């Protein structure tokens, strides 16, 4: 229980306008930590194929049969009833089969099928590793988001970014190890990027949100000396309180967190500032066009954070939940992200970073091949598509299949727990050995499940 003195000090610090460092500081001060430590692992369990992760999360659920899972039988049987049983539990009722409004074509030496929604990503298919047989366990956005991000749709658990931060720490002591850009605060909210019972330093640092974007990231009104003075005052109050109460791991953790926030003052502004990027780079990410500018800036920021040593960066885009207006809205959303995603892949590759950076594209689930109304699709956690690039995965490769219509994962099924186990493996972590004791039990990201999908590894 906090006493009045501590609450007053925290309130005072929370209202100090110290720019980016104070923003970080306010976030860190409002968390309870179980102790500080840069990482849990003294050494990797086996050689890492990737050093860091960029997760491109398409909140809402893009339709796999309209993007990367080509189903000619769905075209042939358009308008007919589904010839097998629908799931026992459905989010909403759907009708007959609905073919994709978009044409598919094969691309690259791999001959991967991609719909016309993603013409720029289609140019990168020989660098992509598709998983066509992902499946989860929850038909609702909230539960499905939590399952993808934390491995559990029923209990509060640390997010995968927090687990990776806990295991590996940051490559840069002046930056956090886990950053989420424009995170959604709905459908599980902060739990999707929180640390739960892990030490609070492993939660994500949040930059912007879906409502406000990523503008106004720093406040130049205070000098470094002024910031140092404010921090020294806060630290002296904390140290005084620590002497009066004796050992307090929570308070000691906050003292260290505040020092990190101050160190970020020197490095973070330079990472966040994109003004030094070349005109050709900005154009590659689509930052020169209104339709792609927003997501382009986010993808460029992800690259800058990643190359500066941030271990796990998530970029979120919303809202791919087309129960109706599928044609218009999927078309618009794809145009917003297609060029920036391709730009990120090309930029990482040109800089020699793709081999050590694992890029992941996916959502909480896919959508049904059956129609909701006349122009929509319902939620479908039973079979959907993810793709990865770089970071030790096979290139120009497709693994797993859904049925002939794209409803159920049928061949070489990959559960969310398997995906997490494989992700950890690529980073050099045995998912069964990275654990944290809480409430008398050793917890891990994959709980008691998960297998590494070795077929995906280069």
Buried (B, 14 or more C-beta within 10 A) or exposed (E): EEEEEBEEBBEEBEEBEBBBBBBBBBBBBEBEBBEBEEBBBEEEBEEBBBBBBBBBBBBBBBBBBBBBBBBEBBBEBBEEEBEEEBEEEBBEEBBEBBBBBBEBEEBBEBEBBBBBBBBBBBBBBBBBBBBBBBBBBBBBBBBBBBBBBBBBBEEEBBBBBBBBBBBBBBBBEBBBBBBBBBBBEBBBBBBBBBBBBBBBBBBBBBBBBBEEBBEEBBEEEBEEEEBEEBBEBBBEBBEEBBEEEEEBEBBBBBBBBBEBBBBBBEBBBEBBEBEEBEEEBBBBBBBEEEEBBBBBBBBBBBBBBBBBBBBBBBBBBBBBBBBBEBBEBBBEBBBBBBBBBBBBBBBBBEEEBBBBBBBBBBBBBBBBBBBBBEBBBBBBBBBBBBBBBBBBBBBBBBBBBBBBBBBBBBEBBBBBBBBBBBBBBBBBBBBBEBBBEBEEEEBBBBBEBBBBBEBBBE
